Amino acid sequence: MVPEALEADAVPGTRVKVRFAGQLVNGWLLERVSESSHPRLAYLEKVVSPEPALAPEIARLARAVADRYAGSLADVLRLAVPPRHARVEKEPQPSPAPDPASPEVGGDPGDPVGWSGYPAGPALLRALADGRAPRAVWSALPGEEWPTRYAEAVAATVAGGRSAVVVVADARDLDRLDSALTTVLGPGRHVQLTSALGPARRYRAFLAARRGRVPVVIGTRAAMFAPVPRIGLVAIWDDGDDLHAEPRAPYPHAREVLLTRAQLAGGAALIGGFARTAEAQLLVETGWAREVTAGRAAVRARMPAIAPTGDDPQLARDPGAATARLPSLAWTVARDALSVDAPVLVQVPRRGYLPAVACATCRTPARCPHCAGPLALPSARGAPVCRWCARVAAAYACPECRGRRLRASVTGARRTAEELGRAFPGVPVRTSGREEVLATVPGGAGLVIATPGAEPVADGGYGAVLLLDSWALLTRADLRAGEEALRRWLAAAALGRPGPAGGRVVVVADGALAPVQALLRWDAGWFAARELAERRELGFPPAVRMASVTGPPAAVAELLAESRLPAEAELLGPVPADGDRERMLVRVPRARAAALAAALHSAAGVRTARKAADPLRLQVDPLTLF
């Protein structure tokens, strides 16, 4: 019941307080109705703020996301709406909010010239400008200025009188997209929405979108619920990046949230990247989306010359290439690029100096004597340190042979920089990784050692790109190991110069491997189709829907026993998780995904009502299965 004193402020979308079980709790007012079938109603206690922060479209989306991921609506709303900042709400509004369909909000359509390298590109922009809802999976050309292409797609959407939301993985990509949108749309036409902004700035940007003052919101995964009016386009760049997966319950993925939003609102969807995930390939094969790719002639003209070091001709010339960390081909390519005053990018999968060491005598991996964690060397003269408990093992002795000398098992980025600095004296060496991520580097001769995802953009492109330690990516015990390796390689190789301009890429791997073949041909679509076919055959996502239940064995067994799982459900496991916990997997056909989520959510609710002591982690479509 709404008291008369709160009649004006109690509108749908406002934050309220209600008395529940004798306590005042926070809630959302979703809808006002004239009558109720419930015999007794309590009175609404308080309207926290008259600001309708929760848009009806976002409320529907949050309900759909909660149902899809077997979560609660409250958990999704905590992700969708940032905490209230009262001072920001009271700030004066500069001018009345314009209508989303007015000419003031509209603009010039995106320039189709940049998309002309893709046969379906100009048609995509025309459809966006006409107010239609195209759905596209875009494979970007090597060296593509993808922020500008996204800005052009957003401009076409805004010209059609609609709004757009674009999600990227990290702050570096966001800065590039911000610059491109400012150039194409002009200043003041978009806002950034990320969790790193701080409470006041984030809520101010959120309110600018909610009040319709800007037609475009960009950001990291925090922007996937941005409440823009008349949503016309949702877009995501590099959907395979694990940063798009929300680490808080119910663990939604930004790609799936945006696709659900496009489906509910009848808007357009754009999934872009140099690589392609199996999930994006499934959209293409089912007809939900259309692929936007360039012709082979355009790909060959733009891609650098790529060579592996493990194929037969290379091994005939250099027998040591199969075991060498920096084979002669890679060294020669780097030397040639530096000789013409071009920068060289070296991608190393591991950060640090020597992140894993072993006994130099018997090759036994060095483990911490206190917690059995792996030992690492932080520098050339440092003592070994445990990567788990951070204790220093200065007096380490091998438990097998009592030897005290250590050798490298895995070489990190800083050790690689040290080695290459000695190999090419006088050449400046820069590192880009967790401690310091570089956005750009100058175009002159220099070595850039970077971990995957931290590769800076070089002025004019890199003359050479070396992809080292490929085994560290390809041999991971993960369903997505090959897909992730190709994604990281393509992202680094795309920063190189075209082959006709002297750009070269060397991947230290066997050329017969499928990910390496996809890199050599620059054919992410072929590899994604191959991956999807294999997962269909083996019964793995995205060909099926899968959920994981992680926790103490007794609690996992109890929840699954109480769940009314669909008849088609298969139980896989248990497999060991961290500590004394275990993980069970539940697999169902995609057609039974909703039934699986509902059954698990209901069983989890029963455990919560009973106040079960043992916590469980319930996750639908987890990125990591084992």
Disulfide bonds with the S-S distance in Angstrom:
none
